[in-house]
Amino acid sequence: MTFEEYLIEKKIDGPQFQAAEPAVYTEWKTLFAQMHPESFTTQKKFLVNKVRRKYLLR
């Protein structure tokens, strides 16, 4: 699973997130590549929810 596929699964608009917060997007993408998606979700659970509310995929 790629980071972009993960964002779609979590209903996050990846391009909008990347444009608005490029540093956070890059940091998350790097971390995601280094761990299992479930571990990433566990580590960033509350932050993922916050980002989803800001950049909801429609």
C-alpha distance matrix in Angstrom:
0.0 3.8 6.7 8.2 6.2 6.7 10.2 10.8 10.1 12.5 14.9 15.1 16.4 14.5 17.3 20.0 18.5 18.2 21.7 23.3 21.9 20.7 21.4 19.4 16.4 16.6 17.1 14.2 11.8 13.6 13.5 9.8 9.4 12.1 11.2 9.3 8.0 11.2 13.3 12.3 13.3 16.4 17.4 17.0 17.8 21.0 19.8 16.8 19.5 21.8 19.5 18.7 22.4 23.0 20.3 19.9 18.1 20.9
3.8 0.0 3.8 5.4 5.2 6.2 8.8 10.0 10.6 12.4 14.3 13.6 14.3 11.7 14.2 17.1 15.7 14.9 18.4 20.2 18.8 17.3 18.1 16.5 13.3 13.3 14.4 11.8 8.9 11.0 11.8 8.4 7.9 11.4 11.5 10.7 9.2 12.9 14.3 12.3 13.7 17.0 17.3 16.4 17.7 20.5 18.7 15.9 18.8 20.6 17.8 17.4 21.2 21.1 18.4 18.6 16.8 19.8
6.7 3.8 0.0 3.8 5.4 4.9 6.3 8.8 9.8 10.5 12.3 10.9 11.8 9.0 11.8 14.2 12.3 11.7 15.4 16.8 15.3 14.0 14.8 12.9 9.7 10.3 11.3 8.4 6.0 9.0 9.6 6.5 7.5 10.9 11.0 10.8 8.7 12.2 13.2 10.4 11.6 15.1 14.9 13.5 15.0 17.4 15.3 12.6 15.8 17.2 14.3 14.3 18.1 17.8 15.3 15.9 14.7 18.1
8.2 5.4 3.8 0.0 3.8 5.4 5.2 6.4 8.7 9.9 10.6 9.2 9.1 6.5 9.1 11.9 10.9 10.5 13.8 15.6 14.9 13.9 15.6 14.0 10.4 11.6 13.5 10.9 8.6 12.0 13.1 10.2 11.2 14.7 14.8 14.3 11.7 15.0 16.4 13.6 14.0 17.7 17.8 15.8 16.8 18.8 16.5 13.5 16.1 17.3 14.1 13.6 17.1 16.6 13.5 13.9 12.0 15.1
6.2 5.2 5.4 3.8 0.0 3.8 5.4 5.1 6.2 8.7 9.7 9.8 10.6 9.1 12.0 14.5 13.7 14.0 17.2 18.8 18.2 17.5 19.1 17.0 13.7 15.0 16.4 13.3 11.3 14.4 14.8 11.4 12.3 15.6 14.9 13.4 10.6 13.5 15.8 13.6 13.5 17.2 18.0 16.4 16.7 19.1 17.6 14.1 16.3 18.3 15.5 14.2 17.8 18.1 15.0 14.4 12.2 14.9
6.7 6.2 4.9 5.4 3.8 0.0 3.8 5.4 5.0 6.2 8.6 8.6 10.6 9.4 12.9 14.7 13.0 13.8 17.3 18.2 17.1 16.9 17.8 15.2 12.4 14.1 14.6 11.1 10.0 13.1 12.6 9.2 11.1 13.9 12.6 11.0 7.7 10.3 12.5 10.2 9.7 13.5 14.4 12.7 13.0 15.6 14.3 10.8 13.2 15.5 13.1 12.0 15.7 16.4 13.9 13.4 12.1 15.3
10.2 8.8 6.3 5.2 5.4 3.8 0.0 3.8 5.4 5.0 6.1 5.0 6.9 6.1 9.9 11.2 9.6 11.0 14.2 14.8 14.2 14.5 15.9 13.3 10.5 13.0 13.9 10.6 10.1 13.7 13.6 10.8 13.2 16.0 15.1 14.1 10.6 12.9 14.6 11.7 10.8 14.6 15.1 12.5 12.7 14.4 12.6 9.2 11.2 12.9 10.1 8.9 12.6 12.9 10.2 10.0 8.9 12.4
10.8 10.0 8.8 6.4 5.1 5.4 3.8 0.0 3.8 5.3 4.8 5.6 6.9 7.4 10.6 12.0 11.6 13.2 15.9 16.8 16.9 17.2 19.2 16.8 13.8 16.3 17.6 14.4 13.5 17.1 17.1 14.1 16.0 19.0 18.0 16.4 12.9 14.9 17.3 14.8 13.5 17.2 18.3 15.8 15.4 17.0 15.7 12.0 13.2 15.1 12.4 10.2 13.5 14.1 11.0 9.6 7.3 10.1
10.1 10.6 9.8 8.7 6.2 5.0 5.4 3.8 0.0 3.8 5.4 7.6 10.1 10.7 14.2 15.3 14.4 16.2 19.1 19.6 19.3 19.8 21.2 18.4 15.8 18.2 18.8 15.2 14.7 18.0 17.2 13.9 16.1 18.6 16.8 14.6 10.9 12.3 15.2 13.4 11.5 15.0 16.8 14.8 13.8 15.9 15.3 11.5 12.5 15.2 13.3 10.8 14.1 15.6 13.1 11.3 9.6 12.1
12.5 12.4 10.5 9.9 8.7 6.2 5.0 5.3 3.8 0.0 3.8 5.6 9.0 10.1 13.8 14.0 12.6 14.9 17.8 17.6 17.1 18.2 19.4 16.3 14.3 17.1 17.3 13.7 14.1 17.4 16.4 13.6 16.5 18.6 16.8 15.0 11.1 11.9 14.3 12.1 9.7 13.0 14.5 12.1 10.7 12.4 11.9 8.1 8.7 11.5 9.9 7.4 10.7 12.5 10.6 9.0 8.7 11.7
14.9 14.3 12.3 10.6 9.7 8.6 6.1 4.8 5.4 3.8 0.0 3.8 6.6 8.9 12.1 12.0 11.4 14.2 16.4 16.4 16.7 18.1 19.9 17.1 14.9 18.1 18.9 15.7 15.9 19.5 19.0 16.4 19.1 21.6 20.1 18.5 14.7 15.7 18.0 15.6 13.3 16.6 17.8 14.9 13.6 14.5 13.6 10.0 9.8 11.8 9.8 6.6 9.4 10.9 8.4 6.0 5.0 7.8
15.1 13.6 10.9 9.2 9.8 8.6 5.0 5.6 7.6 5.6 3.8 0.0 3.8 5.8 9.0 8.6 7.6 10.5 12.8 12.6 12.9 14.4 16.3 13.7 11.5 14.9 15.9 13.0 13.4 17.2 17.0 14.9 17.6 20.2 19.3 18.4 14.8 16.3 18.0 14.9 13.2 16.6 17.0 13.7 13.2 13.7 11.8 8.6 9.2 10.2 7.3 5.1 8.2 8.5 5.6 5.0 4.9 8.7
16.4 14.3 11.8 9.1 10.6 10.6 6.9 6.9 10.1 9.0 6.6 3.8 0.0 3.8 5.8 5.5 6.1 8.6 10.2 10.8 11.9 13.1 15.8 13.9 11.4 14.6 16.5 14.2 14.0 17.8 18.5 16.5 18.7 21.8 21.4 20.8 17.5 19.4 20.9 17.7 16.5 20.0 20.0 16.7 16.6 16.9 14.6 11.8 12.5 12.7 9.3 7.9 10.2 9.1 5.3 5.7 4.5 7.8
14.5 11.7 9.0 6.5 9.1 9.4 6.1 7.4 10.7 10.1 8.9 5.8 3.8 0.0 3.8 5.5 5.1 6.0 8.5 9.9 10.3 10.5 13.2 11.6 8.5 11.2 13.5 11.5 10.8 14.5 15.6 13.9 15.7 18.9 19.1 18.9 16.0 18.5 19.6 16.2 15.8 19.4 19.0 15.9 16.7 17.3 14.6 12.0 13.8 13.8 10.1 9.9 12.7 11.2 7.8 9.2 8.1 11.4
17.3 14.2 11.8 9.1 12.0 12.9 9.9 10.6 14.2 13.8 12.1 9.0 5.8 3.8 0.0 3.8 5.4 5.1 6.1 8.6 10.0 9.7 13.1 12.7 9.6 11.9 14.9 13.7 12.7 16.2 18.0 16.6 18.0 21.3 22.0 22.2 19.5 22.2 23.1 19.6 19.5 22.9 22.2 19.1 20.1 20.4 17.4 15.2 16.9 16.3 12.5 12.6 14.7 12.5 9.2 11.1 9.9 12.4
20.0 17.1 14.2 11.9 14.5 14.7 11.2 12.0 15.3 14.0 12.0 8.6 5.5 5.5 3.8 0.0 3.8 5.5 5.2 6.1 8.4 9.6 13.0 12.3 10.2 13.2 15.7 14.6 14.6 18.0 19.3 18.3 20.3 23.2 23.7 23.9 21.0 23.2 24.0 20.4 19.8 23.1 22.2 18.8 19.5 19.1 16.1 14.3 15.4 14.2 10.6 10.9 12.2 9.4 6.5 9.2 9.1 11.5
18.5 15.7 12.3 10.9 13.7 13.0 9.6 11.6 14.4 12.6 11.4 7.6 6.1 5.1 5.4 3.8 0.0 3.8 5.5 5.3 5.8 7.4 10.1 8.7 6.9 10.3 12.3 11.1 11.7 15.0 16.1 15.4 17.6 20.3 20.7 21.1 18.3 20.4 20.8 17.2 16.8 19.8 18.7 15.2 16.3 15.9 12.7 11.2 12.8 11.5 7.8 9.1 10.9 8.3 6.1 9.3 10.1 13.2
18.2 14.9 11.7 10.5 14.0 13.8 11.0 13.2 16.2 14.9 14.2 10.5 8.6 6.0 5.1 5.5 3.8 0.0 3.8 5.6 5.4 4.8 8.1 8.0 5.4 7.9 10.7 10.4 10.2 13.2 15.0 14.7 16.3 19.1 20.2 21.1 18.8 21.4 21.5 17.7 18.2 21.2 19.7 16.7 18.4 18.4 14.9 13.7 15.9 14.7 11.0 12.6 14.7 12.0 9.9 12.9 13.0 16.1
21.7 18.4 15.4 13.8 17.2 17.3 14.2 15.9 19.1 17.8 16.4 12.8 10.2 8.5 6.1 5.2 5.5 3.8 0.0 3.8 5.8 5.8 9.6 10.3 8.7 10.8 13.7 13.9 13.9 16.6 18.6 18.4 20.0 22.7 23.9 24.9 22.6 25.1 25.2 21.4 21.6 24.6 23.0 19.8 21.4 20.9 17.4 16.5 18.2 16.4 12.9 14.5 15.7 12.5 10.6 13.9 14.2 16.6
23.3 20.2 16.8 15.6 18.8 18.2 14.8 16.8 19.6 17.6 16.4 12.6 10.8 9.9 8.6 6.1 5.3 5.6 3.8 0.0 3.8 6.2 9.1 9.3 9.0 11.7 13.7 13.9 14.8 17.5 18.8 19.0 21.1 23.5 24.3 25.4 22.9 24.9 24.8 21.0 20.9 23.6 21.9 18.4 19.8 18.7 15.2 14.9 16.2 13.9 10.8 13.0 13.6 10.0 9.3 13.0 14.3 16.8
21.9 18.8 15.3 14.9 18.2 17.1 14.2 16.9 19.3 17.1 16.7 12.9 11.9 10.3 10.0 8.4 5.8 5.4 5.8 3.8 0.0 3.8 5.7 5.6 6.2 8.7 10.2 10.8 12.2 14.4 15.6 16.3 18.5 20.5 21.4 22.8 20.7 22.7 22.1 18.3 18.7 21.0 18.9 15.7 17.7 16.8 13.0 13.2 15.2 12.9 10.0 12.9 14.0 10.9 10.6 14.3 15.7 18.8
20.7 17.3 14.0 13.9 17.5 16.9 14.5 17.2 19.8 18.2 18.1 14.4 13.1 10.5 9.7 9.6 7.4 4.8 5.8 6.2 3.8 0.0 3.8 5.6 5.0 6.0 8.5 9.9 10.4 12.2 14.2 15.1 16.5 18.7 20.3 22.0 20.3 22.7 22.0 18.3 19.3 21.8 19.6 16.8 19.2 19.0 15.2 15.1 17.7 15.9 12.7 15.4 17.1 14.2 13.2 16.6 17.3 20.5
21.4 18.1 14.8 15.6 19.1 17.8 15.9 19.2 21.2 19.4 19.9 16.3 15.8 13.2 13.1 13.0 10.1 8.1 9.6 9.1 5.7 3.8 0.0 3.8 5.5 5.3 6.2 8.6 9.9 10.7 12.4 14.1 15.6 17.1 18.8 21.0 19.8 22.0 20.7 17.1 18.5 20.5 17.8 15.4 18.4 18.1 14.3 15.0 17.9 16.0 13.4 16.6 18.4 15.8 15.4 18.8 19.9 23.3
19.4 16.5 12.9 14.0 17.0 15.2 13.3 16.8 18.4 16.3 17.1 13.7 13.9 11.6 12.7 12.3 8.7 8.0 10.3 9.3 5.6 5.6 3.8 0.0 3.8 5.5 5.1 6.0 8.5 9.9 10.5 11.9 14.2 15.6 16.6 18.5 16.9 18.8 17.6 13.9 15.0 17.0 14.4 11.7 14.6 14.3 10.6 11.3 14.2 12.6 10.2 13.4 15.4 13.4 13.2 16.3 17.7 21.3
16.4 13.3 9.7 10.4 13.7 12.4 10.5 13.8 15.8 14.3 14.9 11.5 11.4 8.5 9.6 10.2 6.9 5.4 8.7 9.0 6.2 5.0 5.5 3.8 0.0 3.8 5.5 5.2 6.1 8.6 10.0 10.3 12.3 14.5 15.6 17.1 15.3 17.7 17.1 13.4 14.5 17.1 15.1 12.5 15.0 15.4 11.8 11.2 14.3 13.4 10.3 12.7 15.3 13.3 12.1 14.9 15.5 19.1
16.6 13.3 10.3 11.6 15.0 14.1 13.0 16.3 18.2 17.1 18.1 14.9 14.6 11.2 11.9 13.2 10.3 7.9 10.8 11.7 8.7 6.0 5.3 5.5 3.8 0.0 3.8 5.5 5.1 6.2 8.6 9.8 10.7 12.8 14.7 16.9 15.8 18.6 17.6 14.1 16.0 18.5 16.1 14.2 17.3 18.1 14.6 14.2 17.6 16.9 14.0 16.3 19.0 17.1 15.8 18.5 18.8 22.3
17.1 14.4 11.3 13.5 16.4 14.6 13.9 17.6 18.8 17.3 18.9 15.9 16.5 13.5 14.9 15.7 12.3 10.7 13.7 13.7 10.2 8.5 6.2 5.1 5.5 3.8 0.0 3.8 5.5 5.2 6.3 8.6 10.1 11.1 12.8 15.3 14.6 17.0 15.3 11.9 14.2 16.0 13.2 11.7 15.2 16.0 12.8 13.1 16.7 16.0 13.8 16.5 19.1 17.7 17.0 19.6 20.4 24.1
14.2 11.8 8.4 10.9 13.3 11.1 10.6 14.4 15.2 13.7 15.7 13.0 14.2 11.5 13.7 14.6 11.1 10.4 13.9 13.9 10.8 9.9 8.6 6.0 5.2 5.5 3.8 0.0 3.8 5.4 5.1 5.9 8.6 10.0 10.7 12.5 11.3 13.6 12.3 8.7 10.7 13.0 10.7 9.0 12.2 13.5 10.6 10.1 13.8 13.8 11.6 13.8 16.8 15.9 15.0 17.1 17.7 21.5
11.8 8.9 6.0 8.6 11.3 10.0 10.1 13.5 14.7 14.1 15.9 13.4 14.0 10.8 12.7 14.6 11.7 10.2 13.9 14.8 12.2 10.4 9.9 8.5 6.1 5.1 5.5 3.8 0.0 3.8 5.5 5.0 6.3 8.9 10.3 12.1 11.0 14.1 13.4 10.1 12.4 15.1 13.4 12.1 14.9 16.7 13.9 12.6 16.3 16.7 13.9 15.5 18.8 17.8 16.1 17.9 17.8 21.4
13.6 11.0 9.0 12.0 14.4 13.1 13.7 17.1 18.0 17.4 19.5 17.2 17.8 14.5 16.2 18.0 15.0 13.2 16.6 17.5 14.4 12.2 10.7 9.9 8.6 6.2 5.2 5.4 3.8 0.0 3.8 5.5 5.3 6.7 9.3 12.0 12.2 15.1 13.6 10.8 13.9 15.9 13.8 13.3 16.6 18.5 15.8 15.2 18.9 19.3 16.9 18.8 22.0 21.0 19.6 21.6 21.6 25.2
13.5 11.8 9.6 13.1 14.8 12.6 13.6 17.1 17.2 16.4 19.0 17.0 18.5 15.6 18.0 19.3 16.1 15.0 18.6 18.8 15.6 14.2 12.4 10.5 10.0 8.6 6.3 5.1 5.5 3.8 0.0 3.8 5.4 5.2 6.6 9.5 9.8 12.2 10.1 7.5 10.9 12.5 10.2 10.3 13.7 15.9 13.7 13.4 17.1 17.8 16.0 17.9 21.1 20.7 19.7 21.4 21.7 25.5
9.8 8.4 6.5 10.2 11.4 9.2 10.8 14.1 13.9 13.6 16.4 14.9 16.5 13.9 16.6 18.3 15.4 14.7 18.4 19.0 16.3 15.1 14.1 11.9 10.3 9.8 8.6 5.9 5.0 5.5 3.8 0.0 3.8 5.4 5.5 7.1 6.7 9.7 8.8 6.2 9.2 11.6 10.4 10.3 12.9 15.6 13.8 12.4 16.1 17.4 15.4 16.5 20.0 20.0 18.5 19.6 19.5 23.1
9.4 7.9 7.5 11.2 12.3 11.1 13.2 16.0 16.1 16.5 19.1 17.6 18.7 15.7 18.0 20.3 17.6 16.3 20.0 21.1 18.5 16.5 15.6 14.2 12.3 10.7 10.1 8.6 6.3 5.3 5.4 3.8 0.0 3.8 5.8 7.9 8.7 12.1 11.2 9.4 12.6 14.8 13.7 14.0 16.7 19.4 17.5 16.1 19.8 21.0 18.8 19.8 23.4 23.1 21.4 22.5 21.9 25.4
12.1 11.4 10.9 14.7 15.6 13.9 16.0 19.0 18.6 18.6 21.6 20.2 21.8 18.9 21.3 23.2 20.3 19.1 22.7 23.5 20.5 18.7 17.1 15.6 14.5 12.8 11.1 10.0 8.9 6.7 5.2 5.4 3.8 0.0 3.8 7.2 9.4 11.9 10.0 9.1 12.8 14.0 12.6 13.8 16.7 19.6 18.0 17.2 20.8 22.1 20.4 21.7 25.2 25.1 23.8 25.0 24.8 28.4
11.2 11.5 11.0 14.8 14.9 12.6 15.1 18.0 16.8 16.8 20.1 19.3 21.4 19.1 22.0 23.7 20.7 20.2 23.9 24.3 21.4 20.3 18.8 16.6 15.6 14.7 12.8 10.7 10.3 9.3 6.6 5.5 5.8 3.8 0.0 3.8 6.4 8.3 6.4 6.4 10.0 10.9 10.3 12.0 14.3 17.6 16.7 15.6 19.0 20.8 19.6 20.5 23.9 24.4 23.3 24.0 23.9 27.4
9.3 10.7 10.8 14.3 13.4 11.0 14.1 16.4 14.6 15.0 18.5 18.4 20.8 18.9 22.2 23.9 21.1 21.1 24.9 25.4 22.8 22.0 21.0 18.5 17.1 16.9 15.3 12.5 12.1 12.0 9.5 7.1 7.9 7.2 3.8 0.0 3.8 5.5 5.2 6.3 8.7 10.0 10.7 12.3 13.7 17.3 17.0 15.3 18.3 20.7 19.6 19.7 23.3 24.3 22.9 23.0 22.7 26.0
8.0 9.2 8.7 11.7 10.6 7.7 10.6 12.9 10.9 11.1 14.7 14.8 17.5 16.0 19.5 21.0 18.3 18.8 22.6 22.9 20.7 20.3 19.8 16.9 15.3 15.8 14.6 11.3 11.0 12.2 9.8 6.7 8.7 9.4 6.4 3.8 0.0 3.8 5.4 5.0 6.1 8.6 9.8 10.4 11.2 14.8 14.5 12.2 15.0 17.6 16.4 16.2 19.8 21.0 19.5 19.4 19.0 22.3
11.2 12.9 12.2 15.0 13.5 10.3 12.9 14.9 12.3 11.9 15.7 16.3 19.4 18.5 22.2 23.2 20.4 21.4 25.1 24.9 22.7 22.7 22.0 18.8 17.7 18.6 17.0 13.6 14.1 15.1 12.2 9.7 12.1 11.9 8.3 5.5 3.8 0.0 3.8 5.4 5.0 6.2 8.6 9.9 9.8 13.6 14.2 12.3 14.5 17.5 17.1 16.7 20.0 21.7 20.8 20.3 20.4 23.5
13.3 14.3 13.2 16.4 15.8 12.5 14.6 17.3 15.2 14.3 18.0 18.0 20.9 19.6 23.1 24.0 20.8 21.5 25.2 24.8 22.1 22.0 20.7 17.6 17.1 17.6 15.3 12.3 13.4 13.6 10.1 8.8 11.2 10.0 6.4 5.2 5.4 3.8 0.0 3.8 5.4 5.1 6.1 8.6 9.6 13.2 13.6 12.6 15.2 17.7 17.4 17.9 21.0 22.4 21.8 22.0 22.4 25.8
12.3 12.3 10.4 13.6 13.6 10.2 11.7 14.8 13.4 12.1 15.6 14.9 17.7 16.2 19.6 20.4 17.2 17.7 21.4 21.0 18.3 18.3 17.1 13.9 13.4 14.1 11.9 8.7 10.1 10.8 7.5 6.2 9.4 9.1 6.4 6.3 5.0 5.4 3.8 0.0 3.8 5.4 5.1 6.0 7.9 11.3 10.8 9.7 12.8 14.9 14.2 14.9 18.2 19.1 18.5 19.0 19.6 23.2
13.3 13.7 11.6 14.0 13.5 9.7 10.8 13.5 11.5 9.7 13.3 13.2 16.5 15.8 19.5 19.8 16.8 18.2 21.6 20.9 18.7 19.3 18.5 15.0 14.5 16.0 14.2 10.7 12.4 13.9 10.9 9.2 12.6 12.8 10.0 8.7 6.1 5.0 5.4 3.8 0.0 3.8 5.5 5.2 5.1 8.8 9.2 7.5 9.9 12.6 12.5 12.6 15.7 17.3 16.9 16.8 17.6 21.0
16.4 17.0 15.1 17.7 17.2 13.5 14.6 17.2 15.0 13.0 16.6 16.6 20.0 19.4 22.9 23.1 19.8 21.2 24.6 23.6 21.0 21.8 20.5 17.0 17.1 18.5 16.0 13.0 15.1 15.9 12.5 11.6 14.8 14.0 10.9 10.0 8.6 6.2 5.1 5.4 3.8 0.0 3.8 5.7 5.3 8.7 10.1 9.7 11.5 14.0 14.7 15.2 17.7 19.5 19.7 19.7 20.9 24.2
17.4 17.3 14.9 17.8 18.0 14.4 15.1 18.3 16.8 14.5 17.8 17.0 20.0 19.0 22.2 22.2 18.7 19.7 23.0 21.9 18.9 19.6 17.8 14.4 15.1 16.1 13.2 10.7 13.4 13.8 10.2 10.4 13.7 12.6 10.3 10.7 9.8 8.6 6.1 5.1 5.5 3.8 0.0 3.8 5.9 8.5 8.8 9.4 11.9 13.5 14.0 15.4 17.9 19.1 19.5 20.2 21.6 25.2
17.0 16.4 13.5 15.8 16.4 12.7 12.5 15.8 14.8 12.1 14.9 13.7 16.7 15.9 19.1 18.8 15.2 16.7 19.8 18.4 15.7 16.8 15.4 11.7 12.5 14.2 11.7 9.0 12.1 13.3 10.3 10.3 14.0 13.8 12.0 12.3 10.4 9.9 8.6 6.0 5.2 5.7 3.8 0.0 3.8 5.8 5.2 5.8 8.6 9.9 10.2 11.8 14.2 15.3 15.7 16.7 18.4 21.9
17.8 17.7 15.0 16.8 16.7 13.0 12.7 15.4 13.8 10.7 13.6 13.2 16.6 16.7 20.1 19.5 16.3 18.4 21.4 19.8 17.7 19.2 18.4 14.6 15.0 17.3 15.2 12.2 14.9 16.6 13.7 12.9 16.7 16.7 14.3 13.7 11.2 9.8 9.6 7.9 5.1 5.3 5.9 3.8 0.0 3.8 5.5 5.2 6.4 8.8 10.1 10.6 12.7 14.6 15.3 15.5 17.4 20.6
21.0 20.5 17.4 18.8 19.1 15.6 14.4 17.0 15.9 12.4 14.5 13.7 16.9 17.3 20.4 19.1 15.9 18.4 20.9 18.7 16.8 19.0 18.1 14.3 15.4 18.1 16.0 13.5 16.7 18.5 15.9 15.6 19.4 19.6 17.6 17.3 14.8 13.6 13.2 11.3 8.8 8.7 8.5 5.8 3.8 0.0 3.8 5.5 5.2 6.3 8.8 9.9 10.9 12.8 14.4 14.9 17.5 20.6
19.8 18.7 15.3 16.5 17.6 14.3 12.6 15.7 15.3 11.9 13.6 11.8 14.6 14.6 17.4 16.1 12.7 14.9 17.4 15.2 13.0 15.2 14.3 10.6 11.8 14.6 12.8 10.6 13.9 15.8 13.7 13.8 17.5 18.0 16.7 17.0 14.5 14.2 13.6 10.8 9.2 10.1 8.8 5.2 5.5 3.8 0.0 3.8 5.4 5.0 6.1 8.5 10.0 10.8 12.1 13.5 16.0 19.4
16.8 15.9 12.6 13.5 14.1 10.8 9.2 12.0 11.5 8.1 10.0 8.6 11.8 12.0 15.2 14.3 11.2 13.7 16.5 14.9 13.2 15.1 15.0 11.3 11.2 14.2 13.1 10.1 12.6 15.2 13.4 12.4 16.1 17.2 15.6 15.3 12.2 12.3 12.6 9.7 7.5 9.7 9.4 5.8 5.2 5.5 3.8 0.0 3.8 5.4 5.1 6.0 8.7 9.9 10.2 10.9 12.9 16.4
19.5 18.8 15.8 16.1 16.3 13.2 11.2 13.2 12.5 8.7 9.8 9.2 12.5 13.8 16.9 15.4 12.8 15.9 18.2 16.2 15.2 17.7 17.9 14.2 14.3 17.6 16.7 13.8 16.3 18.9 17.1 16.1 19.8 20.8 19.0 18.3 15.0 14.5 15.2 12.8 9.9 11.5 11.9 8.6 6.4 5.2 5.4 3.8 0.0 3.8 5.5 5.0 6.3 8.8 10.0 9.9 12.5 15.4
21.8 20.6 17.2 17.3 18.3 15.5 12.9 15.1 15.2 11.5 11.8 10.2 12.7 13.8 16.3 14.2 11.5 14.7 16.4 13.9 12.9 15.9 16.0 12.6 13.4 16.9 16.0 13.8 16.7 19.3 17.8 17.4 21.0 22.1 20.8 20.7 17.6 17.5 17.7 14.9 12.6 14.0 13.5 9.9 8.8 6.3 5.0 5.4 3.8 0.0 3.8 5.4 5.3 6.6 8.9 10.0 13.2 16.1
19.5 17.8 14.3 14.1 15.5 13.1 10.1 12.4 13.3 9.9 9.8 7.3 9.3 10.1 12.5 10.6 7.8 11.0 12.9 10.8 10.0 12.7 13.4 10.2 10.3 14.0 13.8 11.6 13.9 16.9 16.0 15.4 18.8 20.4 19.6 19.6 16.4 17.1 17.4 14.2 12.5 14.7 14.0 10.2 10.1 8.8 6.1 5.1 5.5 3.8 0.0 3.8 5.4 5.1 6.0 7.9 10.7 14.0
18.7 17.4 14.3 13.6 14.2 12.0 8.9 10.2 10.8 7.4 6.6 5.1 7.9 9.9 12.6 10.9 9.1 12.6 14.5 13.0 12.9 15.4 16.6 13.4 12.7 16.3 16.5 13.8 15.5 18.8 17.9 16.5 19.8 21.7 20.5 19.7 16.2 16.7 17.9 14.9 12.6 15.2 15.4 11.8 10.6 9.9 8.5 6.0 5.0 5.4 3.8 0.0 3.8 5.4 5.2 5.1 7.9 11.0
22.4 21.2 18.1 17.1 17.8 15.7 12.6 13.5 14.1 10.7 9.4 8.2 10.2 12.7 14.7 12.2 10.9 14.7 15.7 13.6 14.0 17.1 18.4 15.4 15.3 19.0 19.1 16.8 18.8 22.0 21.1 20.0 23.4 25.2 23.9 23.3 19.8 20.0 21.0 18.2 15.7 17.7 17.9 14.2 12.7 10.9 10.0 8.7 6.3 5.3 5.4 3.8 0.0 3.8 5.8 5.6 9.3 11.5
23.0 21.1 17.8 16.6 18.1 16.4 12.9 14.1 15.6 12.5 10.9 8.5 9.1 11.2 12.5 9.4 8.3 12.0 12.5 10.0 10.9 14.2 15.8 13.4 13.3 17.1 17.7 15.9 17.8 21.0 20.7 20.0 23.1 25.1 24.4 24.3 21.0 21.7 22.4 19.1 17.3 19.5 19.1 15.3 14.6 12.8 10.8 9.9 8.8 6.6 5.1 5.4 3.8 0.0 3.8 6.1 9.6 11.8
20.3 18.4 15.3 13.5 15.0 13.9 10.2 11.0 13.1 10.6 8.4 5.6 5.3 7.8 9.2 6.5 6.1 9.9 10.6 9.3 10.6 13.2 15.4 13.2 12.1 15.8 17.0 15.0 16.1 19.6 19.7 18.5 21.4 23.8 23.3 22.9 19.5 20.8 21.8 18.5 16.9 19.7 19.5 15.7 15.3 14.4 12.1 10.2 10.0 8.9 6.0 5.2 5.8 3.8 0.0 3.8 6.3 9.1
19.9 18.6 15.9 13.9 14.4 13.4 10.0 9.6 11.3 9.0 6.0 5.0 5.7 9.2 11.1 9.2 9.3 12.9 13.9 13.0 14.3 16.6 18.8 16.3 14.9 18.5 19.6 17.1 17.9 21.6 21.4 19.6 22.5 25.0 24.0 23.0 19.4 20.3 22.0 19.0 16.8 19.7 20.2 16.7 15.5 14.9 13.5 10.9 9.9 10.0 7.9 5.1 5.6 6.1 3.8 0.0 3.8 6.2
18.1 16.8 14.7 12.0 12.2 12.1 8.9 7.3 9.6 8.7 5.0 4.9 4.5 8.1 9.9 9.1 10.1 13.0 14.2 14.3 15.7 17.3 19.9 17.7 15.5 18.8 20.4 17.7 17.8 21.6 21.7 19.5 21.9 24.8 23.9 22.7 19.0 20.4 22.4 19.6 17.6 20.9 21.6 18.4 17.4 17.5 16.0 12.9 12.5 13.2 10.7 7.9 9.3 9.6 6.3 3.8 0.0 3.8
20.9 19.8 18.1 15.1 14.9 15.3 12.4 10.1 12.1 11.7 7.8 8.7 7.8 11.4 12.4 11.5 13.2 16.1 16.6 16.8 18.8 20.5 23.3 21.3 19.1 22.3 24.1 21.5 21.4 25.2 25.5 23.1 25.4 28.4 27.4 26.0 22.3 23.5 25.8 23.2 21.0 24.2 25.2 21.9 20.6 20.6 19.4 16.4 15.4 16.1 14.0 11.0 11.5 11.8 9.1 6.2 3.8 0.0
